Amino acid sequence: MAEVSTINRGLGEWVHGLRQEGLSKAAALLDENKAETTRALIEMGLPHFRSVSCSTAEFLHDPDTYLEGLTTPTFYASINSSDPNRHRLRQFGMDRAGTVEFVDTVVRDHGTQYESLLLMETGPILYGANIVISRNYPSDIFPKSYKEPTQSLSVASNRR
């Protein structure tokens, strides 16, 4: 059985830590609503994974209805709260049974605090990254008192 206390480790912990340090703009970048991001990709005609949105109650009533249009063997689920002070709960790389179990565990443990579900196709997760696109990075995200890490990775654009 999935444990909700361990489901949200990863980005959720970063979001929490950034907020504690007063870095709310940086936290907001990591805690964006995945459904809104996906809609924006679709509207711009950019590549994206197939997804479906519904309430957690609708999904648990008939999971197959929502999973049948997704063709990959594994899924990503993101469950948002209507309370802006709660970060989303999410899990990657679940099969059908694991997806149902995750949603059921969240609903059982949190009731109606988490109602909005986004399901998305996923492939194997080979690596992860966050990309910040900004002309004024880091000053538009981090306060002047923030000191950047001593090691960083920069990737130059090959656009001509």
C-alpha positions as CSV (number, residue, x, y, z in Angstrom):
1,M,0.0,0.0,0.0
2,A,1.4,3.5,-0.9
3,E,2.2,5.7,2.0
4,V,1.3,9.3,1.3
5,S,4.0,10.5,3.8
6,T,6.6,9.2,1.4
7,I,4.8,9.9,-1.9
8,N,5.6,13.6,-2.0
9,R,9.3,13.5,-1.4
10,G,11.4,15.2,-4.1
11,L,10.1,18.4,-5.5
12,G,7.6,18.8,-2.7
13,E,10.4,18.9,-0.2
14,W,12.3,21.4,-2.3
15,V,9.1,23.6,-2.5
16,H,8.7,23.4,1.2
17,G,12.3,24.3,1.9
18,L,12.4,27.2,-0.5
19,R,9.2,28.6,1.1
20,Q,10.8,28.3,4.5
21,E,13.8,30.2,3.2
22,G,11.6,33.0,1.9
23,L,12.2,32.0,-1.7
24,S,8.5,32.0,-2.7
25,K,9.1,32.8,-6.4
26,A,11.5,29.9,-6.8
27,A,9.0,27.6,-4.9
28,A,6.2,28.7,-7.2
29,L,8.3,27.6,-10.3
30,L,8.7,24.1,-8.9
31,D,5.1,23.8,-7.6
32,E,3.3,25.0,-10.8
33,N,0.0,23.4,-11.7
34,K,0.9,20.6,-14.2
35,A,-2.6,20.7,-15.7
36,E,-2.2,24.4,-16.6
37,T,1.3,23.7,-18.0
38,T,0.0,20.8,-20.2
39,R,-2.9,23.0,-21.5
40,A,-0.4,25.7,-22.5
41,L,1.7,23.2,-24.4
42,I,-1.3,21.9,-26.2
43,E,-2.5,25.4,-27.1
44,M,1.0,26.3,-28.5
45,G,1.1,23.1,-30.5
46,L,4.2,21.8,-28.6
47,P,5.0,18.1,-27.9
48,H,3.4,16.7,-24.8
49,F,2.3,13.5,-23.2
50,R,-1.4,12.6,-23.5
51,S,-3.3,13.4,-20.3
52,V,-6.7,13.4,-18.7
53,S,-8.1,15.6,-15.9
54,C,-11.0,14.7,-13.6
55,S,-11.9,14.7,-9.9
56,T,-10.5,12.0,-7.7
57,A,-14.1,10.8,-7.0
58,E,-14.8,10.4,-10.7
59,F,-11.6,8.5,-11.2
60,L,-12.1,6.1,-8.3
61,H,-15.7,5.5,-9.5
62,D,-14.5,4.2,-12.9
63,P,-10.7,4.2,-13.3
64,D,-10.7,2.4,-16.6
65,T,-12.8,5.2,-18.3
66,Y,-9.9,7.6,-17.6
67,L,-7.0,5.3,-18.2
68,E,-8.2,3.7,-21.5
69,G,-7.2,6.8,-23.6
70,L,-3.6,6.7,-22.2
71,T,-1.4,4.2,-24.1
72,T,1.8,4.0,-22.1
73,P,2.3,1.2,-19.5
74,T,3.2,3.7,-16.8
75,F,1.6,7.0,-15.6
76,Y,2.1,10.2,-13.7
77,A,-0.6,11.3,-11.3
78,S,-0.8,14.8,-9.8
79,I,-3.5,15.6,-7.3
80,N,-4.0,19.3,-6.4
81,S,-5.6,20.7,-3.4
82,S,-8.1,23.5,-3.4
83,D,-6.2,25.0,-0.5
84,P,-3.3,27.1,-1.9
85,N,-1.2,26.4,1.2
86,R,-1.0,22.7,0.4
87,H,1.4,21.5,-2.3
88,R,0.3,18.9,-4.8
89,L,0.8,15.2,-4.2
90,R,2.3,13.4,-7.2
91,Q,3.8,10.1,-8.2
92,F,5.6,9.0,-11.3
93,G,6.0,5.6,-13.1
94,M,3.0,3.8,-11.7
95,D,1.2,1.0,-13.6
96,R,-2.7,1.0,-13.7
97,A,-3.1,-0.8,-10.3
98,G,-0.5,1.5,-8.7
99,T,-2.2,4.6,-10.1
100,V,-5.6,3.5,-8.6
101,E,-3.9,2.7,-5.3
102,F,-2.1,6.1,-5.1
103,V,-5.4,8.0,-5.7
104,D,-7.3,5.8,-3.3
105,T,-4.6,6.3,-0.6
106,V,-4.7,10.1,-1.0
107,V,-8.5,10.2,-0.8
108,R,-8.6,7.9,2.1
109,D,-5.9,9.8,4.0
110,H,-6.9,13.4,3.1
111,G,-10.6,13.2,2.2
112,T,-11.8,16.1,0.0
113,Q,-8.7,18.2,0.7
114,Y,-7.3,16.9,-2.6
115,E,-9.9,16.6,-5.4
116,S,-8.4,17.6,-8.7
117,L,-6.5,14.8,-10.5
118,L,-4.3,15.0,-13.6
119,L,-3.2,11.7,-15.1
120,M,-0.5,11.7,-17.8
121,E,1.4,9.1,-19.8
122,T,5.0,8.7,-18.9
123,G,7.9,6.7,-20.2
124,P,11.0,5.6,-18.2
125,I,12.5,8.4,-16.2
126,L,16.1,8.5,-17.3
127,Y,17.1,11.8,-15.8
128,G,15.4,14.9,-14.4
129,A,16.0,18.6,-14.7
130,N,14.4,22.0,-14.1
131,I,14.8,24.7,-16.7
132,V,14.5,28.4,-15.8
133,I,14.0,30.6,-18.8
134,S,14.5,34.2,-17.8
135,R,16.3,37.2,-19.1
136,N,17.0,38.4,-15.5
137,Y,17.8,35.1,-13.8
138,P,18.5,34.8,-10.9
139,S,17.4,38.4,-9.8
140,D,13.8,38.0,-10.8
141,I,13.4,34.8,-8.8
142,F,15.9,34.9,-5.9
143,P,16.4,37.9,-3.5
144,K,19.6,39.8,-3.7
145,S,20.8,38.2,-0.5
146,Y,20.7,34.7,-2.1
147,K,24.1,33.3,-2.9
148,E,24.2,30.9,-5.9
149,P,25.8,27.5,-5.4
150,T,29.5,27.2,-6.0
151,Q,29.0,24.5,-8.6
152,S,26.5,24.8,-11.5
153,L,25.9,23.4,-14.9
154,S,25.5,25.7,-17.8
155,V,24.4,24.5,-21.2
156,A,25.0,26.8,-24.1
157,S,22.4,27.1,-26.8
158,N,23.4,25.9,-30.2
159,R,20.7,28.0,-31.9
160,R,21.9,30.0,-34.8
